[in-house]
């Protein structure tokens, strides 16, 4: 659509809480700054459980098919109405962001003669410490007087979208299959 991701989302969002987390993550992540070729930022936003999550990801891509794309930074803004256990929630957010890295970059299911090849977690290539970015920021929005919302896996879809959007901006090609480690655009 040739529109800035951030501006487009702000125009399309219909609630102030979603706009607030998007503004916070773009401010804290320095959205739109100049980045060298092969790297890009991407945004994702998700709301459910009476909560909102916005994620900004910075991703590095490589032309070498032996190297998979790497998330180098994650910034999360979270509005769960009221944070009861900040340390626990921060750990949960980091785990959910790492799960998104697993789904988007590392793992996939394969069919062999109609049967799924991966039979257990031993066959499932989850993200490791080396796949986790050294720079992860989690920002909680101030309480708003409402009952606490849920966090569950709130960050997973927002982080997954941010990774896909960053990959599209870095390569110029919107991925249509995942994981990204199996997708290397030509050229």
BELDACOR-V509701 format. One record per backbone hydrogen bond with DSSP energy under -1.0 kcal/mol. CO is the residue of the C=O (numbers start at 1). NH is the residue of the N-H. If there is no record, write none. Layout:
# BELDACOR-V509701
CO/NH ; CO/NH
This chain:
# BELDACOR-V509701
4/8 ; 5/9 ; 6/10 ; 7/11 ; 8/12 ; 9/13 ; 15/19 ; 16/20 ; 17/21 ; 18/22 ; 19/23 ; 20/24 ; 21/25 ; 22/26 ; 23/27 ; 24/28 ; 25/29 ; 26/31 ; 30/33 ; 36/39 ; 38/61 ; 40/59 ; 42/57 ; 44/55 ; 46/53 ; 48/51 ; 49/150 ; 51/48 ; 52/79 ; 53/46 ; 54/77 ; 55/44 ; 56/75 ; 57/42 ; 58/72 ; 58/73 ; 59/40 ; 60/70 ; 64/67 ; 70/60 ; 73/58 ; 74/137 ; 75/56 ; 76/139 ; 77/54 ; 78/141 ; 79/52 ; 80/82 ; 80/149 ; 81/144 ; 85/89 ; 86/90 ; 87/91 ; 88/92 ; 89/93 ; 90/94 ; 91/95 ; 92/96 ; 93/97 ; 94/98 ; 95/99 ; 96/100 ; 97/101 ; 98/102 ; 99/103 ; 100/104 ; 101/105 ; 101/106 ; 102/107 ; 104/180 ; 105/181 ; 110/117 ; 112/115 ; 115/112 ; 120/123 ; 124/126 ; 128/131 ; 129/132 ; 135/74 ; 137/76 ; 139/78 ; 151/154 ; 153/156 ; 155/159 ; 156/160 ; 157/161 ; 158/162 ; 159/163 ; 160/164 ; 161/165 ; 162/166 ; 163/167 ; 164/168 ; 165/169 ; 166/170 ; 167/171 ; 168/172 ; 179/182 ; 180/183
